[in-house]
Amino acid sequence: MLRLYCIAALASLALPAFSAPATFERAKIEARGHVYHDRTDAGTLYCGCAWSWVGRSGGRIDHASCGYRVRAQEVRAARLEWEHVMPASNFGRARQCWQDGGRRNCTSTDPVFSAMEADLHNLSPSVGEVNADRSNFLFGVLPGVPAQHGECPFRVDFQARTAEPRDHVKGKVARIYFYMHDRYDLPISRQQERLLMAWDRQFPVSEWERERDRRIAAIMGHSNPFVTGERVWTAGYRNVGDGVRSEIPAEHPAVRPLPSPRPIRGNMNSKIYHLPEGCPSYNAVSASNVVEFSSEEAARQAGYRIAGNCR
């Protein structure tokens, strides 16, 4: 009897302890309860502030722990929020549901978008005001821009719509971006790719980043392969796209047959479309300009023409 019990116990250890969250709200609860529950002194993403838990998934920021000074939004500055490191608008614009009705429409109709929105690998605790100030800006290097949040080293240029995270998390940010682009087959600009590759090399994986990945993998069922070293991002990397082909949690209210994992990708600015096979610029379309089509006929009816370099 004891031997059978031990075998059963060992078998249970091989299975994920939890299941991937189906919604952003559930993801925040899981992040609090099973990823950051004992790490309130590990520091918020951009400022390194400590916090205390409040409610099911929220928290109150300890400004003194990081020398934080309120810039403009006192209420949000006091509040812990869950930051999508890759903003929802960045990955949302690559989905047809976003073109049809924005984030609310995607949340209610597109299970792939909901999987992206609830992906714990892309969530980190942040000071609410900094979360708001970062908005959906691209990352960059801002040596001439002063810090605007006290001793918090986060910098933002509102006019240039660019933000720079603190050095301590630049590598982590890069590997999260690689993960999102790769898993959900999202395009990346050459400029952003070069910057993130430099940060990945300059700031290697920390022990906490590895532990965070292990905790998230126990819930999501998979690691970030750019943290574990299973994959390495190089210039011109070809996305695997396993996240648009894997099973979406069955309890999601919008579950329906998944769209084609490799849709036709149009450029809203140029009105040119690219096929997933035979068009070398398929992954070069900026995320902010992407519009997807289910067929070439649909693209042509929308006024698009095929790229000249397609074979």
C-alpha positions as CSV (number, residue, x, y, z in Angstrom):
1,M,0.0,0.0,0.0
2,L,2.8,2.4,0.9
3,R,4.6,1.6,-2.4
4,L,1.5,2.4,-4.4
5,Y,1.0,5.6,-2.5
6,C,4.6,6.7,-3.3
7,I,4.2,5.9,-7.0
8,A,1.0,7.9,-7.1
9,A,2.6,10.8,-5.3
10,L,5.6,10.8,-7.7
11,A,3.2,10.7,-10.7
12,S,1.3,13.7,-9.4
13,L,4.6,15.7,-9.2
14,A,5.0,15.3,-13.0
15,L,1.8,17.2,-13.7
16,P,1.2,20.9,-13.5
17,A,-0.1,22.0,-10.2
18,F,-2.6,24.4,-11.7
19,S,-4.0,25.2,-15.1
20,A,-3.4,28.1,-17.5
21,P,-5.7,31.1,-16.7
22,A,-8.3,31.7,-19.3
23,T,-8.8,35.5,-18.6
24,F,-6.6,38.4,-17.6
25,E,-8.6,38.8,-14.3
26,R,-7.8,35.2,-13.4
27,A,-4.2,35.6,-14.5
28,K,-3.7,38.4,-11.9
29,I,-5.1,36.2,-9.2
30,E,-2.8,33.4,-10.1
31,A,0.2,35.8,-10.3
32,R,-0.4,36.9,-6.8
33,G,-1.2,33.5,-5.3
34,H,1.4,31.4,-7.0
35,V,4.2,33.5,-8.5
36,Y,4.7,36.7,-6.4
37,H,3.0,35.6,-3.2
38,D,6.3,35.6,-1.3
39,R,8.2,38.2,-3.4
40,T,6.7,41.5,-2.3
41,D,10.2,42.8,-1.6
42,A,11.6,41.6,-5.0
43,G,10.7,45.0,-6.5
44,T,8.2,46.2,-9.0
45,L,9.3,45.9,-12.7
46,Y,10.4,49.4,-13.5
47,C,11.2,51.0,-10.1
48,G,12.1,48.1,-7.8
49,C,9.5,49.2,-5.1
50,A,8.2,46.8,-2.4
51,W,4.5,46.5,-1.8
52,S,1.9,44.9,0.4
53,W,-1.0,42.8,-0.8
54,V,-4.5,44.2,-0.9
55,G,-7.6,42.3,-2.1
56,R,-7.5,39.4,-4.5
57,S,-4.8,40.6,-6.8
58,G,-3.9,44.2,-5.9
59,G,-1.4,45.9,-3.7
60,R,-0.2,49.1,-2.1
61,I,3.2,50.5,-3.1
62,D,5.8,51.3,-0.4
63,H,7.2,54.5,-1.9
64,A,9.9,54.8,0.7
65,S,11.4,51.4,-0.3
66,C,12.5,52.8,-3.6
67,G,12.5,56.6,-3.2
68,Y,9.5,56.9,-5.4
69,R,8.0,60.4,-6.0
70,V,4.5,60.9,-7.5
71,R,4.7,62.6,-10.9
72,A,1.0,63.4,-11.6
73,Q,-1.4,60.6,-10.6
74,E,-1.4,60.1,-6.8
75,V,-4.1,57.4,-6.7
76,R,-2.4,55.2,-9.3
77,A,1.1,55.9,-7.9
78,A,-0.1,54.2,-4.6
79,R,-1.5,51.2,-6.4
80,L,0.2,48.0,-7.6
81,E,-1.0,47.1,-11.2
82,W,-0.2,44.2,-13.4
83,E,1.8,45.4,-16.4
84,H,1.7,43.7,-19.8
85,V,5.4,44.0,-20.6
86,M,4.4,43.7,-24.3
87,P,1.3,46.0,-24.2
88,A,-2.1,44.5,-25.1
89,S,-2.4,46.9,-28.0
90,N,0.8,45.7,-29.5
91,F,-0.3,42.1,-29.7
92,G,-3.9,43.0,-30.2
93,R,-3.4,44.9,-33.4
94,A,-2.1,41.7,-35.0
95,R,-5.6,40.2,-34.6
96,Q,-8.6,40.8,-36.8
97,C,-10.8,41.3,-33.7
98,W,-8.8,44.4,-32.8
99,Q,-9.5,45.9,-36.3
100,D,-13.2,45.1,-35.8
101,G,-13.7,46.6,-32.3
102,G,-10.6,47.0,-30.2
103,R,-9.7,45.3,-27.0
104,R,-13.2,44.7,-25.7
105,N,-14.2,43.0,-28.9
106,C,-11.0,40.8,-28.8
107,T,-11.7,39.8,-25.2
108,S,-15.2,38.7,-25.9
109,T,-14.7,37.0,-29.3
110,D,-11.1,35.8,-29.8
111,P,-9.7,33.1,-27.6
112,V,-6.2,33.5,-28.9
113,F,-6.2,37.1,-27.9
114,S,-7.5,36.1,-24.4
115,A,-4.7,33.6,-24.1
116,M,-2.2,36.3,-24.9
117,E,-3.8,38.7,-22.5
118,A,-3.8,36.1,-19.7
119,D,-0.2,34.8,-20.4
120,L,1.6,35.0,-17.1
121,H,5.0,35.1,-18.7
122,N,4.1,38.6,-20.0
123,L,2.8,40.0,-16.6
124,S,4.8,41.8,-14.0
125,P,3.9,44.0,-11.0
126,S,4.3,47.7,-11.6
127,V,3.6,51.0,-9.9
128,G,0.3,52.0,-11.4
129,E,1.4,55.5,-12.4
130,V,4.5,54.1,-14.2
131,N,2.3,51.5,-15.9
132,A,0.2,54.5,-17.1
133,D,3.2,56.5,-18.1
134,R,4.8,53.7,-20.1
135,S,1.4,53.3,-21.9
136,N,2.1,51.2,-25.1
137,F,5.3,53.0,-26.0
138,L,8.2,51.2,-27.6
139,F,11.4,50.6,-25.6
140,G,14.5,52.6,-26.3
141,V,17.5,54.3,-24.8
142,L,17.0,57.8,-23.4
143,P,20.3,59.1,-22.0
144,G,19.2,62.7,-22.1
145,V,15.8,62.3,-20.5
146,P,15.8,62.8,-16.7
147,A,14.0,60.4,-14.3
148,Q,10.5,61.9,-13.4
149,H,9.5,59.5,-10.6
150,G,12.0,60.4,-7.8
151,E,14.7,57.8,-7.5
152,C,12.9,55.3,-9.8
153,P,15.3,54.9,-12.7
154,F,12.5,54.4,-15.3
155,R,12.6,57.0,-18.0
156,V,9.9,58.1,-20.5
157,D,9.8,60.5,-23.4
158,F,6.1,61.3,-23.9
159,Q,6.7,63.2,-27.1
160,A,8.8,60.5,-28.7
161,R,6.5,57.8,-27.3
162,T,9.5,55.9,-25.9
163,A,10.3,54.3,-22.5
164,E,13.5,53.0,-21.0
165,P,13.3,50.4,-18.2
166,R,15.9,50.2,-15.4
167,D,19.1,48.2,-16.3
168,H,18.2,45.5,-13.8
169,V,15.2,44.3,-15.9
170,K,16.3,45.1,-19.5
171,G,17.3,41.5,-20.2
172,K,14.1,40.2,-18.6
173,V,12.1,42.6,-20.8
174,A,13.9,41.4,-23.9
175,R,13.3,37.8,-23.2
176,I,9.6,38.4,-22.5
177,Y,9.3,40.2,-25.9
178,F,11.1,37.3,-27.7
179,Y,8.7,34.9,-26.0
180,M,5.6,36.8,-27.1
181,H,6.8,37.4,-30.7
182,D,7.8,33.7,-31.0
183,R,4.8,32.1,-29.3
184,Y,2.1,34.2,-30.9
185,D,3.8,34.7,-34.3
186,L,4.0,38.5,-34.0
187,P,6.1,40.7,-36.2
188,I,9.0,42.7,-34.8
189,S,10.8,45.7,-36.3
190,R,14.5,45.5,-37.1
191,Q,15.2,48.5,-34.8
192,Q,13.4,46.9,-31.8
193,E,14.9,43.5,-32.5
194,R,18.5,44.9,-32.5
195,L,17.9,46.8,-29.2
196,L,16.3,43.7,-27.4
197,M,19.1,41.4,-28.7
198,A,21.7,43.8,-27.2
199,W,19.8,43.9,-23.8
200,D,19.6,40.1,-23.9
201,R,23.3,39.8,-24.3
202,Q,24.2,42.5,-21.8
203,F,21.9,41.5,-19.0
204,P,21.8,37.7,-18.6
205,V,19.2,35.6,-16.9
206,S,19.1,36.1,-13.1
207,E,18.3,33.4,-10.5
208,W,14.9,35.1,-9.7
209,E,14.1,35.2,-13.4
210,R,14.7,31.5,-13.6
211,E,12.6,30.9,-10.4
212,R,9.8,33.1,-11.8
213,D,9.8,31.1,-15.0
214,R,9.6,27.8,-13.0
215,R,6.6,29.0,-11.0
216,I,4.8,30.3,-14.1
217,A,5.5,27.0,-16.0
218,A,3.8,25.1,-13.2
219,I,0.7,27.0,-14.0
220,M,0.9,27.6,-17.8
221,G,2.3,24.2,-18.6
222,H,5.4,25.6,-20.5
223,S,8.4,27.8,-19.8
224,N,9.7,30.8,-21.6
225,P,12.4,29.0,-23.8
226,F,14.5,32.2,-24.0
227,V,14.9,32.1,-20.2
228,T,15.6,28.3,-20.0
229,G,18.0,28.5,-23.0
230,E,16.0,26.1,-25.2
231,R,15.8,28.8,-27.8
232,V,18.0,31.8,-28.7
233,W,16.8,34.8,-30.6
234,T,19.0,35.8,-33.6
235,A,18.6,38.4,-36.3
236,G,15.8,37.3,-38.6
237,Y,14.5,34.7,-36.2
238,R,11.6,32.7,-37.6
239,N,8.7,32.5,-35.1
240,V,7.6,29.0,-34.0
241,G,4.0,30.2,-33.4
242,D,3.1,27.4,-31.0
243,G,0.7,29.7,-29.1
244,V,-1.6,30.2,-32.0
245,R,-1.8,26.4,-32.6
246,S,-2.0,25.1,-29.0
247,E,-5.3,24.4,-27.3
248,I,-7.1,27.3,-25.7
249,P,-8.5,26.7,-22.2
250,A,-11.9,25.1,-22.6
251,E,-13.6,27.2,-20.0
252,H,-13.1,30.4,-22.0
253,P,-16.5,31.9,-22.9
254,A,-15.4,32.7,-26.5
255,V,-14.0,29.3,-27.4
256,R,-14.8,28.5,-31.1
257,P,-12.8,27.1,-34.0
258,L,-9.4,28.8,-34.1
259,P,-8.5,31.0,-37.0
260,S,-5.8,29.9,-39.4
261,P,-2.5,29.9,-37.5
262,R,-0.8,31.6,-40.5
263,P,-3.2,34.3,-41.9
264,I,-2.5,36.5,-44.8
265,R,-0.9,39.6,-43.3
266,G,-1.6,43.1,-44.8
267,N,0.1,46.4,-44.2
268,M,-2.5,49.2,-43.5
269,N,-0.1,51.9,-44.7
270,S,1.0,50.4,-48.0
271,K,-2.1,48.4,-48.7
272,I,0.1,45.5,-49.6
273,Y,-0.5,41.9,-48.4
274,H,2.0,39.1,-47.7
275,L,1.4,35.4,-47.8
276,P,2.7,33.2,-44.9
277,E,4.7,31.2,-47.4
278,G,6.7,32.6,-50.3
279,C,6.7,36.2,-49.1
280,P,10.0,37.2,-47.4
281,S,8.5,40.3,-45.8
282,Y,5.7,38.5,-44.0
283,N,7.3,39.0,-40.6
284,A,8.7,42.5,-41.4
285,V,5.4,44.3,-41.2
286,S,5.3,46.6,-38.1
287,A,2.8,45.4,-35.5
288,S,1.1,48.7,-35.5
289,N,0.3,48.4,-39.2
290,V,-0.7,44.7,-39.4
291,V,-4.2,43.7,-40.5
292,E,-5.0,40.0,-41.1
293,F,-7.1,38.3,-43.8
294,S,-8.4,34.8,-44.1
295,S,-7.9,34.6,-47.9
296,E,-6.3,36.5,-50.8
297,E,-9.8,37.3,-52.1
298,A,-10.6,39.0,-48.8
299,A,-7.4,41.1,-49.0
300,R,-8.1,42.1,-52.6
301,Q,-11.7,43.1,-51.8
302,A,-10.3,45.3,-49.1
303,G,-8.2,47.1,-51.6
304,Y,-4.9,45.3,-51.0
305,R,-2.4,44.0,-53.6
306,I,0.2,41.2,-53.2
307,A,3.8,42.2,-52.4
308,G,6.1,42.4,-55.3
309,N,8.8,40.2,-53.7
310,C,6.5,37.2,-53.2
311,R,7.6,34.1,-55.0
